[in-house]
Amino acid sequence: MTLPPRPLFEEPLGRRRARLLPWATVMAGSLVATLPWGATLPLLPPVGLLLLLSWRLLAPLSLRIWAPALLGLFDDLVSGQPLGSAMLLWTLAYFLVEAIDARSGVRDFPQSWSIAALAIAFVLLGGRLVATPLDAHVDTVLLIQIVISVLLFPAAARLVAWIDLRRAL
């Protein structure tokens, strides 16, 4: 596969800006939760998490192993979740993906999608246990949110693949 030619007068992305691009996209994904959505049910997927998992599965060396903790802290601060919940859950999900990746080796996109689905379900279920009382009736809405998040993962992966391609040019 050959890369498309770069336009003649386009500046190449600097090394520092290329290094910060994965961080900026995950943080921008976390900021999606702060936009004024008119919804009666909390069905918005965790876009920051989707982008974090996409970067990990498509470009594993783009983020350091300690990045989910800092990005989770940022997500906790902007989303209003209990402080430390996304830090812990995103880091554990990242390690889960690392462990599965170390055992499986080469994989195709359906396998990456199933790994991401497992990590998404883990984080959302863990967030439910941390943020809401156990007698709260949110399980149906949570299941719908998990399904929506898993179904939107290919779009997040496509966006990350496009950004990574532009970063490589």
NORBELTA-V46652 format. One record per pair of residues at least 12 apart in sequence whose C-alpha atoms are under 10 Angstrom apart, sorted by the first residue. I is the first residue (numbers start at 1). GAP is how many residues later the second one is. D is the distance in Angstrom with one decimal. If there is no record, write none. Layout:
BEGIN
i->(I/I)
gap->(GAP/GAP)
d->(D/D)
END
This chain:
BEGIN
i->(3/3/3/3/4/4/4/5/6/6/12/12/12/12/13/13/13/13/14/15/17/18/18/18/18/18/18/19/19/19/20/20/21/21/21/21/21/22/22/22/22/22/22/22/22/22/22/22/22/23/23/23/23/23/23/23/23/23/23/24/25/25/25/25/25/25/25/25/26/26/26/26/26/26/26/26/26/26/26/26/26/26/26/27/27/27/27/27/27/27/27/27/27/28/28/28/28/29/29/29/29/29/29/29/29/29/30/30/30/30/30/30/30/30/30/30/30/30/30/30/30/31/31/31/31/31/31/31/32/32/32/32/32/32/32/33/33/33/33/33/33/33/33/34/34/34/41/41/41/41/42/42/42/42/42/43/43/43/43/43/43/43/43/43/44/44/44/44/44/45/45/45/45/45/45/45/45/45/45/45/45/46/46/46/46/46/46/46/46/46/47/47/47/47/48/48/48/48/48/48/49/49/49/49/49/49/49/49/49/49/49/49/49/49/49/49/50/50/50/50/50/50/50/50/50/50/50/50/50/51/51/51/51/51/51/51/52/52/52/52/52/52/52/52/52/53/53/53/53/53/53/53/53/53/53/53/53/53/53/53/53/54/54/54/54/54/54/54/54/54/54/54/54/55/55/55/55/55/55/55/56/56/56/56/56/56/56/57/57/57/57/57/57/57/57/57/57/57/58/58/58/58/58/58/58/59/59/59/60/60/62/65/65/65/65/66/66/67/67/67/67/68/68/68/68/68/68/68/68/68/68/69/69/69/69/69/69/69/69/69/69/70/70/70/70/70/71/71/71/71/72/72/72/72/72/72/72/72/73/73/73/73/73/74/74/75/75/80/81/81/81/82/82/82/84/85/85/85/85/85/85/86/86/86/86/86/88/88/88/89/89/89/89/89/89/89/89/90/90/90/90/90/90/91/92/92/92/93/93/93/93/93/93/93/93/94/94/95/96/96/96/96/96/97/97/97/97/97/100/100/101/109/109/110/112/112/112/113/113/113/113/113/114/114/116/116/116/116/117/117/117/117/117/117/118/118/119/120/120/120/120/120/120/121/121/121/121/121/121/121/122/123/124/124/124/124/124/125/125/125/125/128)
gap->(162/163/165/166/161/162/165/164/160/163/154/155/156/157/153/154/155/156/153/152/150/44/145/146/148/149/150/43/44/148/42/43/41/42/142/143/146/29/30/32/33/34/37/40/41/138/141/142/145/25/28/29/32/39/40/44/45/47/48/47/22/23/26/27/30/134/135/138/21/22/23/24/25/26/27/28/29/42/45/46/48/49/134/20/21/22/24/25/44/45/47/48/51/19/20/23/47/17/18/19/20/21/22/23/46/127/16/17/18/19/20/21/22/41/42/44/45/46/47/48/49/15/16/17/43/44/47/48/12/13/14/15/16/46/47/12/13/14/15/42/45/46/47/44/45/46/97/100/101/104/96/99/100/102/103/98/99/100/101/102/103/104/105/106/100/101/102/104/105/75/79/99/100/101/102/103/104/105/106/107/108/29/33/74/77/78/99/100/102/103/102/105/106/109/23/24/26/27/42/108/19/22/23/26/37/41/44/45/67/70/71/74/75/100/104/107/66/67/69/70/99/100/102/103/104/105/106/107/110/102/104/105/106/107/108/109/15/16/19/20/38/42/104/105/108/15/37/40/41/44/59/60/62/63/64/66/67/100/103/104/107/58/59/62/99/100/101/102/103/104/105/106/107/101/102/104/105/106/108/109/38/41/42/45/56/60/101/37/40/41/44/50/52/55/56/58/59/100/51/54/99/100/102/103/106/101/102/105/38/41/102/26/29/30/33/25/28/20/23/24/27/18/19/20/21/22/23/24/25/26/27/15/16/17/18/19/20/21/22/23/25/14/16/17/20/21/15/16/19/20/12/13/14/15/16/17/18/19/12/13/14/15/17/12/13/12/15/51/46/49/50/45/48/49/46/38/41/42/44/45/46/37/38/40/41/44/35/38/39/30/31/33/34/35/36/37/38/29/30/32/33/34/36/32/27/30/31/22/23/25/26/27/28/29/30/22/25/24/19/20/22/23/26/15/18/19/21/22/12/15/14/45/48/44/41/42/45/37/38/40/41/44/36/39/33/34/37/38/29/30/32/33/34/36/28/32/31/25/26/27/29/30/33/21/22/24/25/26/28/29/24/23/18/19/21/22/25/14/17/18/21/14)
d->(8.5/9.9/9.2/7.8/9.8/10.0/8.5/8.4/9.4/6.8/9.5/8.5/9.2/7.1/8.7/6.7/8.5/7.9/9.2/9.5/9.0/9.3/10.0/9.0/9.6/6.0/8.4/7.3/8.5/9.1/9.1/9.2/9.0/9.9/8.4/8.7/8.1/8.5/8.1/9.9/7.0/9.8/9.6/6.7/7.0/8.4/8.7/8.5/9.8/9.9/9.6/8.6/9.6/9.0/7.6/8.2/9.7/9.7/7.6/9.7/9.8/7.9/7.1/8.5/9.5/9.7/8.4/9.0/7.8/4.8/7.3/8.3/5.5/5.8/9.4/9.6/8.8/9.7/7.3/9.6/9.7/9.1/9.8/9.3/6.3/9.5/9.0/9.2/6.8/9.2/7.2/7.4/9.6/8.6/7.2/9.4/9.8/7.8/4.8/4.1/7.8/8.2/6.8/8.9/9.0/9.7/7.1/6.0/4.3/7.6/9.5/9.1/9.9/8.7/9.0/7.8/5.5/9.0/9.7/7.3/7.5/9.9/8.5/7.8/9.2/7.7/6.7/7.8/9.0/9.5/8.5/6.9/8.0/9.5/9.2/8.6/7.7/7.9/9.0/9.1/7.8/6.3/9.6/7.0/6.8/9.5/9.8/7.3/9.8/9.5/9.7/7.4/8.4/9.6/7.7/7.1/7.8/9.5/7.1/4.9/8.6/9.7/7.6/8.8/9.9/6.8/9.7/8.1/8.0/9.4/9.3/9.8/6.2/7.6/9.2/6.7/4.9/8.7/9.8/8.1/9.5/9.4/9.7/8.6/9.5/8.5/9.1/9.5/10.0/7.1/8.2/9.0/8.9/7.9/8.4/8.7/9.8/7.5/10.0/9.5/9.1/9.1/8.5/8.9/9.1/7.3/9.5/9.9/9.7/9.3/7.6/8.7/10.0/9.6/9.7/9.7/8.1/9.7/9.6/7.7/7.7/8.6/8.2/6.1/9.2/9.3/6.2/7.9/9.8/8.2/9.6/5.8/7.1/9.9/8.5/7.0/9.2/7.7/8.6/9.8/8.6/8.5/9.3/9.6/9.3/9.7/9.1/8.6/7.4/8.3/9.4/9.8/9.2/6.5/9.8/8.2/8.6/8.8/9.0/8.4/9.8/8.9/9.3/8.0/7.7/8.6/9.6/6.6/5.0/8.5/8.8/6.4/8.3/9.3/7.7/9.9/6.4/8.3/10.0/8.7/7.7/8.0/8.6/10.0/10.0/9.7/10.0/9.8/7.9/9.1/8.6/9.8/9.2/6.5/9.0/8.8/8.2/8.6/9.2/8.5/7.5/9.6/7.8/7.0/8.9/8.8/8.3/7.8/9.2/9.9/9.2/8.5/7.9/8.3/9.2/7.7/9.4/9.6/9.5/8.1/9.3/8.5/6.6/8.5/8.9/5.6/5.1/8.8/8.9/7.0/9.5/8.6/9.9/7.8/4.5/6.8/8.8/6.9/5.7/9.3/9.6/10.0/9.4/6.8/9.6/9.2/8.4/7.2/8.4/9.3/7.5/7.8/4.6/4.1/7.5/8.0/6.1/7.8/8.3/6.6/5.3/9.0/9.6/8.7/8.5/8.2/9.9/9.9/8.3/8.8/6.8/9.0/7.5/6.5/9.9/9.3/8.3/6.7/9.9/6.9/8.3/7.9/9.6/9.2/7.5/9.8/9.2/9.5/9.9/9.3/9.8/7.9/5.5/8.7/9.7/6.9/7.6/8.6/9.2/9.3/6.7/10.0/10.0/9.7/8.7/9.0/8.5/9.8/8.9/8.7/5.2/7.9/9.6/7.1/6.8/9.8/7.9/9.7/8.8/9.8/9.0/7.2/9.7/9.2/6.7/7.7/9.0/7.3/10.0/7.7/8.9/8.9/9.6/9.6/9.9/9.7/9.8/7.8/9.2/7.2/7.4/9.1/8.6/10.0/9.7/7.5/7.6/9.8/8.2/8.7/8.1/5.4/8.7/8.1/9.8/8.9/9.7/9.9/7.0/9.5/7.3/7.1/9.3/9.4/8.7/9.3/5.9/8.7/8.8/8.3/9.5/9.6/7.5/9.1/8.4/7.0/9.6/9.2/7.7/9.0/8.7/7.9)
END
